[in-house]
């Protein structure tokens, strides 16, 4: 009989193919051959109570636009997400301690953030907008236009500090943006300044008699924040963002939360495609 053969104690003849198959099976059984690597797990921090980007639902589950987007992005790279929720200050502490790999919300690319994080290419446009009552025809294009007016802002925010410095006591601070918008709907204040995506989500959700004017500022530079020391992860995520934003999955996520494709800039509720 031609070919390589091994004679067993009982006189059985083992051909090369059967011998190789048996040998490989023994190697797997003994753990000598490495199993396929499990998907990488990234520890992703999300800002708690940051509607509609990341928040806990009544049943305790984490939800939000950023949550869905980051999960889809990591899945496209064969990675899994281990979510951690906390206030932003606590997330910074966790990042410094090496207990999270990245922040799953798009953060402003400020110097204080760049010192701790490497930023990923943005996947959504966001800008500061002025919200007015739907029957208000006035134009508010700068803080100077609010002199003598009651302006609603989010309490303990950078916007509040800037507005109070320019306008003083006429600025009204609110703990939550939806409270400011509700007050505006009742005409208790003249306008609200807030991020465009937050405003658009809340107006759609609550059905208030309000409108969004022209952007108060240019789109803000922001992006996912990877803890410094992992440039390969930052590069891989940035390279994957364009593919994600062109995908039907991202358009579905974006439409579910905001009603349009937020990867494209929007002016006065008109997307770039509609201009």
Secondary structure, DSSP 8 states (H G I E B T S, - for coil): --S-EEE-TTS-EEEHHHHHHHHHHHHHHHT-S------EEEEEEEETTBTTTBEE-TTS-EE-HHHHHHHHHHHHTTEEEEEEEE-HHHHHHHHHTT--SEEEEEEE--HHHHTTEEE---SS---EEEEEETT------SGGGGTTS-EEEETTSHHHHHHHHHHGGGEEEESSHHHHHHHHHTTSSSEEEEEHHHHHHHHHHHT-SEEEEEESSS---EEEEEETT-HHHHHHHHHHHHHHHTSHHHHHHHHHHHSS-TTS-EETTEEGGG-
